[in-house]
Amino acid sequence: MRYDPILHIVLHEPEIPPNAGNVGRSCVALGAKMWLVRPLGFKLDDYYLRRAGLDYWDELEWEVVDSWGHLLERLGREPDWFFSTHAARPYTEVAYRKGAVLVFGSESRGLPKDLLAAKPDKLLTIPSRPQVRSLNLSNCAAIVAYEAVRQWGGLAGP
């Protein structure tokens, strides 16, 4: 099924199949597109990837790209927001536009430092207590995506 995505959720070099599967399920629920930027820490036919996405894969708009440059080429524009534990600005302090591109890093490394350094005005974080280094990748993507939808007044919003 093809649709015009309300958001683009980019997983840059994801490592854990269930996280990608869960993000895929959230994308179906919202009408977002999931992008996976290689290298991936799993095979696309991985049982756990498919299991986490349940039977929603046929409904998911998704694409795998070979590199960051290939992603930019396919998108035709720069991403809107990058998420990092190293950012200072909370994700709730910006306005998300429909069609926004949201970029999340790998589970163990986050986003590359050179990418973060090049986009300091586009860095956002999900605040948490200092006892926690970071939140689960699929939870982060869902938190931010649903904040965007909340700002629009819900899925049926403007």
CNS distance restraints for C-alpha pairs under 8 A (distance, minus, plus):
assign (resid   1 and name CA) (resid  58 and name CA) 7.00 0.50 0.50
assign (resid   1 and name CA) (resid  59 and name CA) 5.60 0.50 0.50
assign (resid   1 and name CA) (resid  60 and name CA) 7.25 0.50 0.50
assign (resid   1 and name CA) (resid  61 and name CA) 7.15 0.50 0.50
assign (resid   2 and name CA) (resid  61 and name CA) 6.35 0.50 0.50
assign (resid   3 and name CA) (resid  31 and name CA) 7.47 0.50 0.50
assign (resid   3 and name CA) (resid  61 and name CA) 7.32 0.50 0.50
assign (resid   4 and name CA) (resid  31 and name CA) 7.79 0.50 0.50
assign (resid   5 and name CA) (resid  31 and name CA) 5.47 0.50 0.50
assign (resid   5 and name CA) (resid  32 and name CA) 4.60 0.50 0.50
assign (resid   5 and name CA) (resid  33 and name CA) 5.56 0.50 0.50
assign (resid   5 and name CA) (resid  61 and name CA) 7.91 0.50 0.50
assign (resid   5 and name CA) (resid  99 and name CA) 6.42 0.50 0.50
assign (resid   6 and name CA) (resid  30 and name CA) 7.53 0.50 0.50
assign (resid   6 and name CA) (resid  31 and name CA) 5.95 0.50 0.50
assign (resid   6 and name CA) (resid  32 and name CA) 5.28 0.50 0.50
assign (resid   6 and name CA) (resid  33 and name CA) 7.81 0.50 0.50
assign (resid   6 and name CA) (resid  98 and name CA) 5.32 0.50 0.50
assign (resid   6 and name CA) (resid  99 and name CA) 4.76 0.50 0.50
assign (resid   6 and name CA) (resid 100 and name CA) 7.46 0.50 0.50
assign (resid   7 and name CA) (resid  31 and name CA) 7.44 0.50 0.50
assign (resid   7 and name CA) (resid  32 and name CA) 4.65 0.50 0.50
assign (resid   7 and name CA) (resid  33 and name CA) 6.30 0.50 0.50
assign (resid   7 and name CA) (resid  98 and name CA) 6.24 0.50 0.50
assign (resid   7 and name CA) (resid  99 and name CA) 4.43 0.50 0.50
assign (resid   7 and name CA) (resid 100 and name CA) 5.14 0.50 0.50
assign (resid   7 and name CA) (resid 101 and name CA) 6.14 0.50 0.50
assign (resid   7 and name CA) (resid 102 and name CA) 7.56 0.50 0.50
assign (resid   7 and name CA) (resid 145 and name CA) 7.59 0.50 0.50
assign (resid   8 and name CA) (resid  32 and name CA) 5.67 0.50 0.50
assign (resid   8 and name CA) (resid  33 and name CA) 4.81 0.50 0.50
assign (resid   8 and name CA) (resid  34 and name CA) 6.00 0.50 0.50
assign (resid   8 and name CA) (resid  35 and name CA) 7.14 0.50 0.50
assign (resid   8 and name CA) (resid  99 and name CA) 6.46 0.50 0.50
assign (resid   8 and name CA) (resid 100 and name CA) 6.11 0.50 0.50
assign (resid   8 and name CA) (resid 101 and name CA) 4.59 0.50 0.50
assign (resid   8 and name CA) (resid 102 and name CA) 6.09 0.50 0.50
assign (resid   9 and name CA) (resid  27 and name CA) 7.83 0.50 0.50
assign (resid   9 and name CA) (resid  32 and name CA) 6.98 0.50 0.50
assign (resid   9 and name CA) (resid  33 and name CA) 6.09 0.50 0.50
assign (resid   9 and name CA) (resid  34 and name CA) 4.91 0.50 0.50
assign (resid   9 and name CA) (resid  35 and name CA) 6.07 0.50 0.50
assign (resid   9 and name CA) (resid 101 and name CA) 6.06 0.50 0.50
assign (resid   9 and name CA) (resid 102 and name CA) 5.02 0.50 0.50
assign (resid   9 and name CA) (resid 103 and name CA) 6.18 0.50 0.50
assign (resid   9 and name CA) (resid 104 and name CA) 7.71 0.50 0.50
assign (resid   9 and name CA) (resid 141 and name CA) 7.29 0.50 0.50
assign (resid  10 and name CA) (resid  34 and name CA) 5.94 0.50 0.50
assign (resid  10 and name CA) (resid  35 and name CA) 4.59 0.50 0.50
assign (resid  10 and name CA) (resid  36 and name CA) 6.06 0.50 0.50
assign (resid  10 and name CA) (resid  37 and name CA) 7.35 0.50 0.50
assign (resid  10 and name CA) (resid 101 and name CA) 7.14 0.50 0.50
assign (resid  10 and name CA) (resid 102 and name CA) 5.95 0.50 0.50
assign (resid  10 and name CA) (resid 103 and name CA) 4.65 0.50 0.50
assign (resid  10 and name CA) (resid 104 and name CA) 6.03 0.50 0.50
assign (resid  11 and name CA) (resid  20 and name CA) 7.75 0.50 0.50
assign (resid  11 and name CA) (resid  34 and name CA) 7.56 0.50 0.50
assign (resid  11 and name CA) (resid  35 and name CA) 6.10 0.50 0.50
assign (resid  11 and name CA) (resid  36 and name CA) 5.08 0.50 0.50
assign (resid  11 and name CA) (resid  37 and name CA) 6.25 0.50 0.50
assign (resid  11 and name CA) (resid 103 and name CA) 6.23 0.50 0.50
assign (resid  11 and name CA) (resid 104 and name CA) 5.14 0.50 0.50
assign (resid  11 and name CA) (resid 105 and name CA) 5.99 0.50 0.50
assign (resid  11 and name CA) (resid 106 and name CA) 7.02 0.50 0.50
assign (resid  12 and name CA) (resid  36 and name CA) 6.24 0.50 0.50
assign (resid  12 and name CA) (resid  37 and name CA) 4.86 0.50 0.50
assign (resid  12 and name CA) (resid  38 and name CA) 7.14 0.50 0.50
assign (resid  12 and name CA) (resid  68 and name CA) 7.99 0.50 0.50
assign (resid  12 and name CA) (resid 103 and name CA) 7.02 0.50 0.50
assign (resid  12 and name CA) (resid 104 and name CA) 6.03 0.50 0.50
assign (resid  12 and name CA) (resid 105 and name CA) 4.85 0.50 0.50
assign (resid  12 and name CA) (resid 106 and name CA) 5.88 0.50 0.50
assign (resid  12 and name CA) (resid 111 and name CA) 7.04 0.50 0.50
assign (resid  13 and name CA) (resid  36 and name CA) 6.94 0.50 0.50
assign (resid  13 and name CA) (resid  37 and name CA) 5.31 0.50 0.50
assign (resid  13 and name CA) (resid  38 and name CA) 5.28 0.50 0.50
assign (resid  13 and name CA) (resid  39 and name CA) 5.30 0.50 0.50
assign (resid  13 and name CA) (resid  40 and name CA) 5.13 0.50 0.50
assign (resid  13 and name CA) (resid  41 and name CA) 7.17 0.50 0.50
assign (resid  13 and name CA) (resid 105 and name CA) 6.72 0.50 0.50
assign (resid  13 and name CA) (resid 106 and name CA) 5.32 0.50 0.50
assign (resid  14 and name CA) (resid  20 and name CA) 7.12 0.50 0.50
assign (resid  14 and name CA) (resid  36 and name CA) 7.30 0.50 0.50
assign (resid  14 and name CA) (resid  37 and name CA) 7.65 0.50 0.50
assign (resid  14 and name CA) (resid  38 and name CA) 7.95 0.50 0.50
assign (resid  14 and name CA) (resid  39 and name CA) 7.79 0.50 0.50
assign (resid  14 and name CA) (resid  40 and name CA) 5.49 0.50 0.50
assign (resid  14 and name CA) (resid  41 and name CA) 6.07 0.50 0.50
assign (resid  14 and name CA) (resid 105 and name CA) 6.97 0.50 0.50
assign (resid  14 and name CA) (resid 106 and name CA) 4.57 0.50 0.50
assign (resid  14 and name CA) (resid 107 and name CA) 6.47 0.50 0.50
assign (resid  15 and name CA) (resid  40 and name CA) 5.84 0.50 0.50
assign (resid  15 and name CA) (resid  41 and name CA) 3.85 0.50 0.50
assign (resid  15 and name CA) (resid  42 and name CA) 6.41 0.50 0.50
assign (resid  15 and name CA) (resid 106 and name CA) 6.24 0.50 0.50
assign (resid  15 and name CA) (resid 107 and name CA) 6.38 0.50 0.50
assign (resid  15 and name CA) (resid 108 and name CA) 7.92 0.50 0.50
assign (resid  16 and name CA) (resid  20 and name CA) 6.84 0.50 0.50
assign (resid  16 and name CA) (resid  41 and name CA) 6.32 0.50 0.50
assign (resid  16 and name CA) (resid  42 and name CA) 6.91 0.50 0.50
assign (resid  16 and name CA) (resid 107 and name CA) 7.41 0.50 0.50
assign (resid  17 and name CA) (resid  21 and name CA) 6.18 0.50 0.50
assign (resid  17 and name CA) (resid  41 and name CA) 7.57 0.50 0.50
assign (resid  17 and name CA) (resid  42 and name CA) 6.14 0.50 0.50
assign (resid  17 and name CA) (resid  46 and name CA) 7.05 0.50 0.50
assign (resid  17 and name CA) (resid  48 and name CA) 5.69 0.50 0.50
assign (resid  17 and name CA) (resid  49 and name CA) 4.35 0.50 0.50
assign (resid  17 and name CA) (resid  52 and name CA) 7.89 0.50 0.50
assign (resid  18 and name CA) (resid  22 and name CA) 6.00 0.50 0.50
assign (resid  18 and name CA) (resid  48 and name CA) 5.50 0.50 0.50
assign (resid  18 and name CA) (resid  49 and name CA) 4.92 0.50 0.50
assign (resid  18 and name CA) (resid  50 and name CA) 7.89 0.50 0.50
assign (resid  18 and name CA) (resid  51 and name CA) 7.41 0.50 0.50
assign (resid  18 and name CA) (resid  52 and name CA) 5.08 0.50 0.50
assign (resid  18 and name CA) (resid  53 and name CA) 7.76 0.50 0.50
assign (resid  19 and name CA) (resid  23 and name CA) 6.18 0.50 0.50
assign (resid  19 and name CA) (resid  49 and name CA) 7.59 0.50 0.50
assign (resid  19 and name CA) (resid  52 and name CA) 7.56 0.50 0.50
assign (resid  19 and name CA) (resid 136 and name CA) 7.88 0.50 0.50
assign (resid  19 and name CA) (resid 137 and name CA) 6.33 0.50 0.50
assign (resid  19 and name CA) (resid 138 and name CA) 5.08 0.50 0.50
assign (resid  20 and name CA) (resid  24 and name CA) 6.10 0.50 0.50
assign (resid  20 and name CA) (resid  49 and name CA) 6.42 0.50 0.50
assign (resid  20 and name CA) (resid  52 and name CA) 7.94 0.50 0.50
assign (resid  20 and name CA) (resid 138 and name CA) 6.93 0.50 0.50
assign (resid  21 and name CA) (resid  25 and name CA) 6.34 0.50 0.50
assign (resid  21 and name CA) (resid  48 and name CA) 7.63 0.50 0.50
assign (resid  21 and name CA) (resid  49 and name CA) 4.72 0.50 0.50
assign (resid  21 and name CA) (resid  50 and name CA) 6.20 0.50 0.50
assign (resid  21 and name CA) (resid  51 and name CA) 7.21 0.50 0.50
assign (resid  21 and name CA) (resid  52 and name CA) 4.61 0.50 0.50
assign (resid  21 and name CA) (resid  53 and name CA) 4.34 0.50 0.50
assign (resid  21 and name CA) (resid  54 and name CA) 7.98 0.50 0.50
assign (resid  22 and name CA) (resid  26 and name CA) 6.34 0.50 0.50
assign (resid  22 and name CA) (resid  52 and name CA) 5.42 0.50 0.50
assign (resid  22 and name CA) (resid  53 and name CA) 5.58 0.50 0.50
assign (resid  22 and name CA) (resid 138 and name CA) 5.94 0.50 0.50
assign (resid  23 and name CA) (resid  27 and name CA) 6.13 0.50 0.50
assign (resid  23 and name CA) (resid  34 and name CA) 7.50 0.50 0.50
assign (resid  23 and name CA) (resid  53 and name CA) 7.93 0.50 0.50
assign (resid  23 and name CA) (resid 138 and name CA) 5.21 0.50 0.50
assign (resid  23 and name CA) (resid 141 and name CA) 6.71 0.50 0.50
assign (resid  23 and name CA) (resid 142 and name CA) 7.11 0.50 0.50
assign (resid  24 and name CA) (resid  28 and name CA) 6.35 0.50 0.50
assign (resid  24 and name CA) (resid  34 and name CA) 6.31 0.50 0.50
assign (resid  24 and name CA) (resid  53 and name CA) 6.09 0.50 0.50
assign (resid  24 and name CA) (resid  56 and name CA) 7.96 0.50 0.50
assign (resid  24 and name CA) (resid  57 and name CA) 7.54 0.50 0.50
assign (resid  24 and name CA) (resid  60 and name CA) 6.60 0.50 0.50
assign (resid  24 and name CA) (resid  62 and name CA) 7.98 0.50 0.50
assign (resid  25 and name CA) (resid  29 and name CA) 6.36 0.50 0.50
assign (resid  25 and name CA) (resid  52 and name CA) 7.77 0.50 0.50
assign (resid  25 and name CA) (resid  53 and name CA) 5.17 0.50 0.50
assign (resid  25 and name CA) (resid  54 and name CA) 7.72 0.50 0.50
assign (resid  25 and name CA) (resid  56 and name CA) 6.36 0.50 0.50
assign (resid  25 and name CA) (resid  57 and name CA) 7.84 0.50 0.50
assign (resid  25 and name CA) (resid  60 and name CA) 7.59 0.50 0.50
assign (resid  26 and name CA) (resid  30 and name CA) 6.28 0.50 0.50
assign (resid  26 and name CA) (resid  32 and name CA) 8.00 0.50 0.50
assign (resid  26 and name CA) (resid 142 and name CA) 6.47 0.50 0.50
assign (resid  27 and name CA) (resid  31 and name CA) 5.63 0.50 0.50
assign (resid  27 and name CA) (resid  32 and name CA) 4.51 0.50 0.50
assign (resid  27 and name CA) (resid  33 and name CA) 6.05 0.50 0.50
assign (resid  27 and name CA) (resid  34 and name CA) 6.55 0.50 0.50
assign (resid  27 and name CA) (resid  60 and name CA) 6.94 0.50 0.50
assign (resid  27 and name CA) (resid  61 and name CA) 7.93 0.50 0.50
assign (resid  28 and name CA) (resid  32 and name CA) 6.40 0.50 0.50
assign (resid  28 and name CA) (resid  33 and name CA) 7.92 0.50 0.50
assign (resid  28 and name CA) (resid  56 and name CA) 7.04 0.50 0.50
assign (resid  28 and name CA) (resid  59 and name CA) 6.35 0.50 0.50
assign (resid  28 and name CA) (resid  60 and name CA) 5.35 0.50 0.50
assign (resid  28 and name CA) (resid  61 and name CA) 7.55 0.50 0.50
assign (resid  30 and name CA) (resid 155 and name CA) 7.19 0.50 0.50
assign (resid  32 and name CA) (resid  61 and name CA) 7.22 0.50 0.50
assign (resid  33 and name CA) (resid  60 and name CA) 7.22 0.50 0.50
assign (resid  33 and name CA) (resid  61 and name CA) 4.98 0.50 0.50
assign (resid  33 and name CA) (resid  62 and name CA) 5.39 0.50 0.50
assign (resid  33 and name CA) (resid  63 and name CA) 7.93 0.50 0.50
assign (resid  34 and name CA) (resid  60 and name CA) 7.85 0.50 0.50
assign (resid  34 and name CA) (resid  61 and name CA) 6.53 0.50 0.50
assign (resid  34 and name CA) (resid  62 and name CA) 4.66 0.50 0.50
assign (resid  34 and name CA) (resid  63 and name CA) 6.56 0.50 0.50
assign (resid  35 and name CA) (resid  62 and name CA) 5.69 0.50 0.50
assign (resid  35 and name CA) (resid  63 and name CA) 5.03 0.50 0.50
assign (resid  35 and name CA) (resid  64 and name CA) 5.78 0.50 0.50
assign (resid  35 and name CA) (resid  65 and name CA) 7.37 0.50 0.50
assign (resid  36 and name CA) (resid  40 and name CA) 7.65 0.50 0.50
assign (resid  36 and name CA) (resid  62 and name CA) 7.87 0.50 0.50
assign (resid  36 and name CA) (resid  63 and name CA) 6.37 0.50 0.50
assign (resid  36 and name CA) (resid  64 and name CA) 4.69 0.50 0.50
assign (resid  36 and name CA) (resid  65 and name CA) 6.28 0.50 0.50
assign (resid  37 and name CA) (resid  64 and name CA) 5.99 0.50 0.50
assign (resid  37 and name CA) (resid  65 and name CA) 5.09 0.50 0.50
assign (resid  37 and name CA) (resid  66 and name CA) 6.00 0.50 0.50
assign (resid  37 and name CA) (resid  67 and name CA) 5.76 0.50 0.50
assign (resid  37 and name CA) (resid  68 and name CA) 6.60 0.50 0.50
assign (resid  37 and name CA) (resid  71 and name CA) 7.17 0.50 0.50
assign (resid  38 and name CA) (resid  64 and name CA) 7.24 0.50 0.50
assign (resid  38 and name CA) (resid  65 and name CA) 6.20 0.50 0.50
assign (resid  38 and name CA) (resid  66 and name CA) 4.95 0.50 0.50
assign (resid  38 and name CA) (resid  67 and name CA) 5.75 0.50 0.50
assign (resid  39 and name CA) (resid  66 and name CA) 7.12 0.50 0.50
assign (resid  39 and name CA) (resid  67 and name CA) 7.72 0.50 0.50
assign (resid  42 and name CA) (resid  46 and name CA) 6.56 0.50 0.50
assign (resid  44 and name CA) (resid  49 and name CA) 7.32 0.50 0.50
assign (resid  45 and name CA) (resid  49 and name CA) 7.34 0.50 0.50
assign (resid  45 and name CA) (resid  50 and name CA) 7.15 0.50 0.50
assign (resid  46 and name CA) (resid  50 and name CA) 6.45 0.50 0.50
assign (resid  47 and name CA) (resid  51 and name CA) 5.91 0.50 0.50
assign (resid  48 and name CA) (resid  52 and name CA) 6.00 0.50 0.50
assign (resid  49 and name CA) (resid  53 and name CA) 6.47 0.50 0.50
assign (resid  50 and name CA) (resid  54 and name CA) 6.03 0.50 0.50
assign (resid  50 and name CA) (resid  55 and name CA) 7.82 0.50 0.50
assign (resid  50 and name CA) (resid  57 and name CA) 7.46 0.50 0.50
assign (resid  51 and name CA) (resid  55 and name CA) 7.97 0.50 0.50
assign (resid  53 and name CA) (resid  57 and name CA) 6.39 0.50 0.50
assign (resid  56 and name CA) (resid  60 and name CA) 6.38 0.50 0.50
assign (resid  65 and name CA) (resid  70 and name CA) 5.98 0.50 0.50
assign (resid  65 and name CA) (resid  71 and name CA) 5.86 0.50 0.50
assign (resid  66 and name CA) (resid  70 and name CA) 6.20 0.50 0.50
assign (resid  66 and name CA) (resid  71 and name CA) 7.70 0.50 0.50
assign (resid  67 and name CA) (resid  71 and name CA) 6.34 0.50 0.50
assign (resid  68 and name CA) (resid  72 and name CA) 6.39 0.50 0.50
assign (resid  69 and name CA) (resid  73 and name CA) 6.21 0.50 0.50
assign (resid  70 and name CA) (resid  74 and name CA) 6.14 0.50 0.50
assign (resid  71 and name CA) (resid  75 and name CA) 6.03 0.50 0.50
assign (resid  72 and name CA) (resid  76 and name CA) 5.81 0.50 0.50
assign (resid  72 and name CA) (resid  77 and name CA) 6.04 0.50 0.50
assign (resid  72 and name CA) (resid  78 and name CA) 6.37 0.50 0.50
assign (resid  73 and name CA) (resid  77 and name CA) 7.46 0.50 0.50
assign (resid  79 and name CA) (resid 100 and name CA) 7.22 0.50 0.50
assign (resid  79 and name CA) (resid 101 and name CA) 4.76 0.50 0.50
assign (resid  79 and name CA) (resid 102 and name CA) 6.48 0.50 0.50
assign (resid  79 and name CA) (resid 103 and name CA) 7.11 0.50 0.50
assign (resid  80 and name CA) (resid 100 and name CA) 5.80 0.50 0.50
assign (resid  80 and name CA) (resid 101 and name CA) 5.16 0.50 0.50
assign (resid  80 and name CA) (resid 102 and name CA) 6.23 0.50 0.50
assign (resid  80 and name CA) (resid 122 and name CA) 6.73 0.50 0.50
assign (resid  81 and name CA) (resid 100 and name CA) 7.88 0.50 0.50
assign (resid  81 and name CA) (resid 101 and name CA) 6.54 0.50 0.50
assign (resid  81 and name CA) (resid 102 and name CA) 5.07 0.50 0.50
assign (resid  81 and name CA) (resid 103 and name CA) 6.22 0.50 0.50
assign (resid  81 and name CA) (resid 122 and name CA) 5.02 0.50 0.50
assign (resid  81 and name CA) (resid 123 and name CA) 6.12 0.50 0.50
assign (resid  81 and name CA) (resid 124 and name CA) 6.89 0.50 0.50
assign (resid  82 and name CA) (resid 102 and name CA) 6.07 0.50 0.50
assign (resid  82 and name CA) (resid 103 and name CA) 4.78 0.50 0.50
assign (resid  82 and name CA) (resid 104 and name CA) 6.33 0.50 0.50
assign (resid  82 and name CA) (resid 116 and name CA) 7.65 0.50 0.50
assign (resid  82 and name CA) (resid 119 and name CA) 7.93 0.50 0.50
assign (resid  82 and name CA) (resid 122 and name CA) 5.95 0.50 0.50
assign (resid  82 and name CA) (resid 123 and name CA) 4.90 0.50 0.50
assign (resid  82 and name CA) (resid 124 and name CA) 6.07 0.50 0.50
assign (resid  83 and name CA) (resid  87 and name CA) 7.35 0.50 0.50
assign (resid  83 and name CA) (resid 102 and name CA) 7.66 0.50 0.50
assign (resid  83 and name CA) (resid 103 and name CA) 6.24 0.50 0.50
assign (resid  83 and name CA) (resid 104 and name CA) 5.46 0.50 0.50
assign (resid  83 and name CA) (resid 105 and name CA) 7.39 0.50 0.50
assign (resid  83 and name CA) (resid 111 and name CA) 7.96 0.50 0.50
assign (resid  83 and name CA) (resid 123 and name CA) 5.78 0.50 0.50
assign (resid  83 and name CA) (resid 124 and name CA) 4.90 0.50 0.50
assign (resid  83 and name CA) (resid 125 and name CA) 5.47 0.50 0.50
assign (resid  83 and name CA) (resid 126 and name CA) 7.86 0.50 0.50
assign (resid  84 and name CA) (resid 104 and name CA) 7.43 0.50 0.50
assign (resid  84 and name CA) (resid 105 and name CA) 7.54 0.50 0.50
assign (resid  84 and name CA) (resid 110 and name CA) 6.67 0.50 0.50
assign (resid  84 and name CA) (resid 111 and name CA) 7.03 0.50 0.50
assign (resid  84 and name CA) (resid 123 and name CA) 6.80 0.50 0.50
assign (resid  84 and name CA) (resid 124 and name CA) 6.26 0.50 0.50
assign (resid  84 and name CA) (resid 125 and name CA) 5.35 0.50 0.50
assign (resid  84 and name CA) (resid 126 and name CA) 7.95 0.50 0.50
assign (resid  85 and name CA) (resid 125 and name CA) 5.62 0.50 0.50
assign (resid  85 and name CA) (resid 126 and name CA) 7.27 0.50 0.50
assign (resid  85 and name CA) (resid 133 and name CA) 7.59 0.50 0.50
assign (resid  85 and name CA) (resid 134 and name CA) 6.47 0.50 0.50
assign (resid  86 and name CA) (resid 125 and name CA) 7.29 0.50 0.50
assign (resid  87 and name CA) (resid 123 and name CA) 5.57 0.50 0.50
assign (resid  87 and name CA) (resid 124 and name CA) 5.37 0.50 0.50
assign (resid  87 and name CA) (resid 125 and name CA) 5.31 0.50 0.50
assign (resid  88 and name CA) (resid 123 and name CA) 7.70 0.50 0.50
assign (resid  88 and name CA) (resid 124 and name CA) 6.67 0.50 0.50
assign (resid  88 and name CA) (resid 125 and name CA) 6.42 0.50 0.50
assign (resid  89 and name CA) (resid  93 and name CA) 7.02 0.50 0.50
assign (resid  89 and name CA) (resid 123 and name CA) 7.00 0.50 0.50
assign (resid  89 and name CA) (resid 124 and name CA) 5.12 0.50 0.50
assign (resid  89 and name CA) (resid 125 and name CA) 6.03 0.50 0.50
assign (resid  90 and name CA) (resid 124 and name CA) 5.49 0.50 0.50
assign (resid  90 and name CA) (resid 125 and name CA) 4.91 0.50 0.50
assign (resid  90 and name CA) (resid 126 and name CA) 5.72 0.50 0.50
assign (resid  90 and name CA) (resid 127 and name CA) 6.43 0.50 0.50
assign (resid  91 and name CA) (resid 124 and name CA) 5.20 0.50 0.50
assign (resid  91 and name CA) (resid 125 and name CA) 5.53 0.50 0.50
assign (resid  91 and name CA) (resid 126 and name CA) 5.86 0.50 0.50
assign (resid  91 and name CA) (resid 144 and name CA) 6.90 0.50 0.50
assign (resid  92 and name CA) (resid 147 and name CA) 7.32 0.50 0.50
assign (resid  95 and name CA) (resid 148 and name CA) 7.54 0.50 0.50
assign (resid  95 and name CA) (resid 151 and name CA) 7.43 0.50 0.50
assign (resid  96 and name CA) (resid 100 and name CA) 6.55 0.50 0.50
assign (resid  96 and name CA) (resid 148 and name CA) 5.41 0.50 0.50
assign (resid  96 and name CA) (resid 151 and name CA) 7.43 0.50 0.50
assign (resid  97 and name CA) (resid 148 and name CA) 7.60 0.50 0.50
assign (resid 104 and name CA) (resid 110 and name CA) 7.20 0.50 0.50
assign (resid 104 and name CA) (resid 111 and name CA) 6.86 0.50 0.50
assign (resid 104 and name CA) (resid 137 and name CA) 7.51 0.50 0.50
assign (resid 104 and name CA) (resid 141 and name CA) 7.36 0.50 0.50
assign (resid 105 and name CA) (resid 109 and name CA) 7.02 0.50 0.50
assign (resid 105 and name CA) (resid 110 and name CA) 4.01 0.50 0.50
assign (resid 105 and name CA) (resid 111 and name CA) 4.22 0.50 0.50
assign (resid 105 and name CA) (resid 112 and name CA) 7.72 0.50 0.50
assign (resid 106 and name CA) (resid 110 and name CA) 4.66 0.50 0.50
assign (resid 106 and name CA) (resid 111 and name CA) 6.54 0.50 0.50
assign (resid 106 and name CA) (resid 137 and name CA) 7.75 0.50 0.50
assign (resid 107 and name CA) (resid 136 and name CA) 7.51 0.50 0.50
assign (resid 107 and name CA) (resid 137 and name CA) 6.29 0.50 0.50
assign (resid 111 and name CA) (resid 115 and name CA) 6.89 0.50 0.50
assign (resid 111 and name CA) (resid 116 and name CA) 6.83 0.50 0.50
assign (resid 112 and name CA) (resid 116 and name CA) 6.47 0.50 0.50
assign (resid 113 and name CA) (resid 117 and name CA) 6.04 0.50 0.50
assign (resid 114 and name CA) (resid 118 and name CA) 6.19 0.50 0.50
assign (resid 115 and name CA) (resid 119 and name CA) 6.55 0.50 0.50
assign (resid 116 and name CA) (resid 120 and name CA) 6.23 0.50 0.50
assign (resid 116 and name CA) (resid 123 and name CA) 7.18 0.50 0.50
assign (resid 119 and name CA) (resid 123 and name CA) 6.64 0.50 0.50
assign (resid 126 and name CA) (resid 140 and name CA) 7.42 0.50 0.50
assign (resid 128 and name CA) (resid 132 and name CA) 6.79 0.50 0.50
assign (resid 128 and name CA) (resid 134 and name CA) 7.71 0.50 0.50
assign (resid 135 and name CA) (resid 139 and name CA) 6.84 0.50 0.50
assign (resid 135 and name CA) (resid 140 and name CA) 6.47 0.50 0.50
assign (resid 136 and name CA) (resid 140 and name CA) 6.25 0.50 0.50
assign (resid 137 and name CA) (resid 141 and name CA) 6.34 0.50 0.50
assign (resid 138 and name CA) (resid 142 and name CA) 6.24 0.50 0.50
assign (resid 139 and name CA) (resid 143 and name CA) 6.03 0.50 0.50
assign (resid 140 and name CA) (resid 144 and name CA) 6.25 0.50 0.50
assign (resid 141 and name CA) (resid 145 and name CA) 6.00 0.50 0.50
assign (resid 142 and name CA) (resid 146 and name CA) 5.93 0.50 0.50
assign (resid 143 and name CA) (resid 147 and name CA) 6.22 0.50 0.50
assign (resid 144 and name CA) (resid 148 and name CA) 6.35 0.50 0.50
assign (resid 145 and name CA) (resid 149 and name CA) 6.42 0.50 0.50
assign (resid 146 and name CA) (resid 150 and name CA) 5.95 0.50 0.50
assign (resid 147 and name CA) (resid 151 and name CA) 6.21 0.50 0.50
assign (resid 148 and name CA) (resid 152 and name CA) 6.57 0.50 0.50
assign (resid 149 and name CA) (resid 153 and name CA) 6.47 0.50 0.50
assign (resid 149 and name CA) (resid 154 and name CA) 5.09 0.50 0.50
assign (resid 149 and name CA) (resid 155 and name CA) 6.16 0.50 0.50
assign (resid 149 and name CA) (resid 157 and name CA) 7.98 0.50 0.50
assign (resid 150 and name CA) (resid 154 and name CA) 5.14 0.50 0.50
assign (resid 152 and name CA) (resid 157 and name CA) 5.25 0.50 0.50
assign (resid 152 and name CA) (resid 158 and name CA) 6.10 0.50 0.50
assign (resid 153 and name CA) (resid 157 and name CA) 4.52 0.50 0.50
assign (resid 153 and name CA) (resid 158 and name CA) 7.12 0.50 0.50
